[in-house]
Amino acid sequence: MDEPNNNVPFTRPAARNPQAALVISKIEDILEAIIDALSENRVLAIPLRNRRSGNENLIRFPANTRAEVKRFTCVLKVLHVCHEALVSGHVVTKRNIYYQNPDLFGSQQYVDNLVDDIAFTFGVGRDVLNVVAAYKGLIAGGVVIELKDNTTLSCNSDGNGALIPHVEVIRRIRIGEAKWVMVIEKEATFRGLAASRYFETSAAGPGILVTGKGYPDLVTRQFLHNLHSTFSQVPIHALVDFDPSGIDIMLTYKRGSRSLGHEENVTVPGLSWLGPKSCDILGHNHLGASAAHLSQSHQTPAIGPPTSQGRLLSPSTFSLVRGANPLEVSSHLTALDRRKAMNLLSKLDGDHGENVDEMGLIHELQLMLMLNIKAEIQAVDDAGNLTRWLDVKLSDIHH
């Protein structure tokens, strides 16, 4: 069997350039209409759709209030920046737009909302505007990224990881002998694993570590989407807290966010949940001692709770797992946690999820609510060392 090609150009949507040309045309139409209105002494107007309601409103000048005047001026400024970025082929950050005139915009959030509303109005993703969030995602591993400016980004030079660049500036990526990709919720966990070079020392073989530092930015999600599309033979796993927010973050990677539902090419449908899950929290103290026992438990009839691979624990293993005290590593759900869990259950149920992954998520959320517990990733570490648990989990999957 031929070895997979792990040195290939990054794939990008074929429709990207036509979309950019269409957006340039639409912006120029708006600007021409404003010039015409000025010459005819008419009210200036810019159409803008609201992402929440879907309704299109006209932003006018002159206006009745200072807020309306500010909104018109800001929209016009952002349109101008987007047009310049598209025509020149450069990528700008939302932070850069804000600092072009912080007194005008007032806050970064104001800029963020305008950019997303403009993209929604044009029916495209924010990246088509050549506007991205400030880079925050990190990657570590035997990965070499060749950029279009002929520079090279090595991702294994130190224990801090490298900032993930926008896919539009990437020419080619080499992932070496990577057998897996792990998407990690927390930056601190990522840095600990990167510093110990777990991407080289894992019992499951070499891999790649990625973090979006909590809820991921669009750049990180697009990078992972393209990584998954380009190297589909390499599985991608999520390491997130056992709580509603952790599951929500994982689903943002996997299925996208509701607020940016119009964005394209930002999901990783093949993302699987590594853990920790309920069985890991209930049995964390006995994972190493019972790893072999757990791996054989699926061969006999079982009545206990599911393991992290969806198998059921045999009665004897269930008793062994129950020996661990979950109170030592978990805490109670807050009212906000419970509301988030209920919303996630409603969303999963509304999607009529019947595949194994979605049924597993529903089960874990229900168990979380029933037991009223949550736990952080560190609940499964061994005196501060998470690698032992990861070795067992990854080896069980990849062998």
C-alpha positions in Angstrom: 0.0 0.0 0.0 1.4 3.4 -0.9 2.2 5.9 1.8 -0.1 8.9 2.0 1.3 12.1 0.5 1.9 14.4 3.5 3.5 17.2 1.4 0.8 18.8 -0.8 -0.5 22.3 -1.5 -3.2 23.5 0.8 -6.6 23.2 -0.8 -8.8 26.3 -1.2 -12.4 26.7 -2.3 -12.5 27.0 -6.1 -15.3 29.6 -5.8 -13.1 32.0 -3.7 -11.9 34.3 -6.4 -15.3 34.7 -8.2 -16.8 35.6 -4.8 -14.2 38.2 -4.2 -14.8 39.7 -7.6 -18.5 39.8 -6.8 -18.0 41.6 -3.5 -15.7 44.2 -5.2 -18.5 44.8 -7.7 -21.1 45.1 -4.9 -19.0 47.6 -2.9 -18.3 49.7 -6.0 -22.1 49.7 -6.8 -22.7 51.1 -3.3 -20.0 53.7 -3.6 -21.2 54.8 -7.0 -24.8 55.1 -5.7 -23.5 57.4 -2.9 -21.6 59.6 -5.4 -24.8 59.8 -7.5 -26.9 60.7 -4.5 -24.4 63.4 -3.5 -24.5 65.0 -7.0 -28.3 65.0 -6.9 -28.5 66.3 -3.4 -30.3 63.1 -2.2 -30.1 61.2 1.1 -27.2 58.8 1.1 -28.1 55.2 1.9 -26.2 51.9 2.4 -28.2 48.6 2.6 -27.2 46.4 5.5 -28.7 43.1 6.7 -28.9 42.1 10.3 -27.5 38.7 11.1 -29.9 38.0 13.9 -33.2 39.1 12.2 -32.1 38.6 8.5 -33.8 41.9 7.7 -32.3 44.5 5.4 -32.2 48.1 6.7 -31.0 51.2 5.0 -28.3 53.1 6.9 -28.9 56.8 5.9 -27.1 60.1 6.0 -28.1 62.7 7.1 -29.8 60.9 10.0 -31.9 61.8 12.9 -29.5 60.7 15.6 -25.8 60.7 16.3 -25.8 56.9 16.6 -27.2 56.7 13.0 -24.6 59.1 11.7 -21.9 57.2 13.4 -23.1 53.9 12.0 -23.2 55.3 8.4 -19.7 56.7 8.7 -18.4 53.4 10.2 -20.0 51.2 7.5 -18.6 53.4 4.8 -15.1 53.2 6.4 -15.2 49.4 6.7 -16.4 49.1 3.1 -13.5 51.2 1.9 -11.0 49.1 3.9 -12.5 45.9 2.5 -12.4 47.2 -1.0 -8.7 48.2 -0.7 -7.8 44.8 0.8 -9.6 42.9 -2.0 -8.2 44.9 -4.8 -4.6 44.8 -3.4 -4.9 41.1 -2.4 -3.8 41.8 1.2 -5.4 40.4 4.3 -6.3 42.8 7.2 -7.4 42.1 10.7 -10.4 43.4 12.4 -8.0 44.8 15.0 -6.2 46.8 12.3 -9.5 48.3 11.1 -10.3 49.4 14.6 -7.0 51.1 15.1 -7.3 53.1 11.9 -9.8 55.2 13.8 -10.5 54.1 17.3 -12.2 57.4 18.2 -14.7 56.8 15.4 -15.5 53.2 16.1 -15.4 53.4 19.9 -14.9 49.7 20.5 -13.5 46.6 18.9 -16.8 44.8 19.2 -18.5 47.5 17.2 -16.1 46.8 14.3 -16.5 43.0 14.7 -20.3 43.3 14.4 -20.1 45.6 11.4 -17.7 43.3 9.5 -19.9 40.3 10.1 -23.0 42.1 9.1 -21.4 43.3 5.9 -20.3 39.8 5.0 -23.8 38.5 5.8 -25.3 41.3 3.6 -23.1 40.1 0.7 -23.9 36.5 1.4 -20.2 35.5 1.9 -17.9 34.5 4.7 -15.8 37.1 6.4 -12.6 35.7 4.8 -14.0 36.6 1.4 -13.7 40.3 2.5 -10.0 39.6 3.2 -10.7 40.5 6.8 -9.7 38.1 9.6 -9.6 38.2 13.4 -6.3 38.9 15.0 -4.4 35.6 14.9 -4.6 33.7 18.1 -4.6 30.0 17.2 -1.4 28.0 17.9 0.1 24.8 16.3 2.9 22.6 17.4 4.4 19.5 15.8 6.5 18.3 12.9 4.8 20.7 10.5 6.4 23.0 8.0 4.2 25.7 6.4 5.4 27.4 3.3 3.9 30.9 2.8 3.3 32.8 -0.4 5.9 35.4 0.5 8.5 32.6 0.2 9.1 32.4 3.9 8.8 29.1 5.9 7.1 28.6 9.3 8.4 25.7 11.4 6.1 24.5 14.1 8.4 22.4 16.2 11.2 24.9 16.9 10.3 25.6 20.6 7.7 24.7 23.2 5.4 27.7 22.6 4.0 26.6 19.3 3.6 28.9 16.2 0.7 31.3 15.4 -1.6 29.8 12.8 -1.6 31.9 9.6 -4.6 32.6 7.4 -5.1 30.0 4.8 -4.9 32.6 2.0 -1.2 33.2 2.7 -0.3 29.5 2.8 1.2 28.0 -0.4 2.0 24.5 0.9 2.1 22.5 4.1 4.1 19.5 5.1 3.0 17.4 8.1 5.7 14.8 8.0 4.8 11.4 9.5 1.9 12.8 11.6 -0.6 10.1 12.6 -3.1 12.3 14.4 -4.1 15.9 15.1 -5.3 17.0 18.6 -7.4 20.1 19.0 -7.0 21.3 22.6 -9.5 23.7 24.3 -7.1 25.4 26.7 -3.9 27.3 25.9 -2.3 26.2 29.2 -2.8 22.5 28.3 -1.5 23.0 24.8 1.6 24.7 26.1 2.3 22.0 28.6 2.1 19.3 26.0 4.0 21.3 23.4 6.8 22.0 26.0 7.1 18.3 26.7 7.1 17.7 22.9 4.2 15.2 23.2 3.8 15.5 19.5 7.0 13.5 19.2 6.9 11.2 22.2 3.3 10.0 22.0 2.8 6.2 22.2 0.5 6.6 19.3 3.2 8.0 17.1 4.0 11.6 16.0 1.1 14.0 15.9 0.1 17.7 15.7 -1.2 19.9 18.5 -3.6 22.8 17.8 -5.4 25.2 20.1 -7.9 28.1 19.4 -7.5 29.3 23.1 -11.1 28.6 24.1 -13.8 29.4 21.5 -11.8 29.4 18.3 -11.3 32.2 15.8 -12.2 31.9 12.2 -8.6 31.6 11.1 -8.0 28.5 13.3 -11.3 26.9 12.1 -10.5 27.5 8.4 -7.0 26.1 8.9 -8.3 23.0 10.5 -11.0 22.6 7.8 -8.3 22.8 5.1 -6.0 20.5 7.0 -8.8 17.9 7.4 -9.7 18.3 3.7 -6.1 18.1 2.5 -5.0 15.2 4.8 -8.2 13.3 5.2 -6.3 10.2 6.2 -5.2 11.8 9.4 -7.8 11.7 12.2 -8.6 14.8 14.3 -9.5 14.5 18.0 -10.8 17.1 20.4 -9.5 17.4 24.0 -12.0 19.6 25.9 -13.3 20.0 29.4 -16.1 17.7 30.5 -18.7 20.5 30.8 -21.3 22.2 28.5 -18.8 24.9 27.4 -16.2 22.3 26.4 -18.8 20.4 24.3 -20.0 23.7 22.8 -16.4 24.6 21.8 -16.0 21.1 20.2 -19.2 21.5 18.3 -18.1 25.0 17.1 -15.1 23.3 15.5 -17.1 20.4 14.2 -20.3 22.1 12.9 -19.7 25.9 13.0 -21.2 28.6 15.1 -24.8 29.8 14.9 -23.9 33.5 14.8 -21.7 32.9 11.7 -23.9 30.3 10.0 -23.2 32.0 6.6 -19.5 31.3 6.8 -18.2 28.5 4.6 -15.3 26.1 4.8 -14.8 26.5 8.6 -16.1 23.1 9.9 -14.4 19.8 10.6 -17.1 17.2 10.3 -14.7 14.3 11.0 -13.6 15.7 14.4 -14.0 13.1 17.2 -14.2 13.7 20.9 -11.2 12.2 22.7 -12.4 13.2 26.2 -12.4 13.4 29.0 -15.9 11.8 29.2 -18.0 10.6 32.0 -16.2 7.2 32.2 -12.9 9.0 32.5 -14.1 11.2 35.3 -15.7 8.3 37.2 -12.7 6.1 36.8 -9.7 8.4 36.5 -7.7 6.8 39.4 -7.8 3.4 37.7 -7.2 4.1 34.1 -3.6 2.9 33.9 -4.2 -0.2 36.1 -7.3 -1.2 34.2 -6.5 -0.2 30.6 -6.1 -3.8 29.5 -9.3 -4.8 31.3 -11.2 -1.9 29.7 -10.0 -2.9 26.3 -11.3 -6.4 26.7 -14.7 -5.5 28.3 -16.5 -5.2 25.0 -16.1 -8.9 24.4 -18.6 -9.8 27.1 -22.2 -8.7 27.7 -22.2 -5.5 29.7 -24.7 -3.5 31.7 -22.6 -0.5 32.9 -22.1 3.0 31.4 -20.4 3.5 28.0 -16.7 3.9 27.8 -15.1 6.7 25.8 -15.1 4.5 22.7 -18.9 3.9 23.0 -18.5 0.4 24.5 -20.2 -0.7 27.7 -18.3 -1.6 30.8 -18.7 -5.1 32.2 -20.1 -5.3 35.8 -16.7 -6.1 37.3 -15.0 -3.2 35.5 -17.9 -0.9 36.4 -17.3 -1.7 40.1 -13.6 -1.0 39.6 -14.3 2.3 38.0 -16.8 3.2 40.6 -14.0 2.9 43.1 -12.7 6.4 42.1 -14.4 9.3 43.9 -15.6 11.7 41.2 -16.0 14.4 43.9 -12.2 14.7 44.1 -11.9 15.8 40.4 -15.2 17.4 39.6 -17.4 20.3 40.6 -21.1 21.1 40.5 -22.8 22.6 37.4 -23.8 26.2 37.8 -27.2 27.5 36.7 -25.5 28.8 33.5 -23.9 25.4 32.9 -27.3 23.7 33.1 -29.0 26.2 30.7 -26.1 25.7 28.2 -26.4 21.9 28.5 -30.2 22.1 27.9 -29.7 24.3 24.9 -27.1 21.9 23.5 -29.5 19.0 24.0 -32.3 20.9 22.3 -30.0 21.7 19.4 -28.8 18.1 19.0 -32.3 16.7 19.3 -33.6 19.3 16.8 -31.0 18.1 14.3 -32.5 14.6 14.6 -29.0 13.3 15.3 -29.0 9.5 15.0 -25.3 8.8 14.4 -23.1 7.3 17.0 -21.2 10.6 17.7 -24.4 12.7 18.3 -26.1 10.0 20.4 -22.9 9.8 22.5 -23.0 13.6 23.0 -26.6 13.4 24.1 -25.8 10.7 26.5 -22.9 12.6 28.0 -24.9 15.8 28.4 -27.8 13.9 30.1 -25.4 12.2 32.4 -23.7 15.5 33.2 -27.1 17.0 34.1 -28.3 13.9 36.1 -25.1 13.7 38.2 -24.8 17.5 38.3 -21.0 17.3 37.7 -18.4 18.9 35.4 -14.7 18.5 35.3 -11.7 20.1 33.6 -9.2 18.3 31.4 -6.8 18.2 34.3 -9.1 15.8 36.1 -7.6 12.9 34.3 -3.9 13.8 34.6 -1.5 11.9 36.8 0.1 14.2 39.3 0.1 17.0 36.7 1.1 14.7 33.8 -1.6 14.3 31.2 0.5 12.2 28.8 -0.1 8.8 30.4 -3.9 9.2 30.0 -3.4 10.5 26.4 -1.2 7.6 25.5 -3.8 5.1 26.6 -6.6 6.9 24.8 -4.8 7.6 21.5 -3.2 4.1 21.4 -6.5 2.5 21.9 -7.9 4.4 18.9 -4.9 4.2 16.6 -3.9 0.6 17.3 
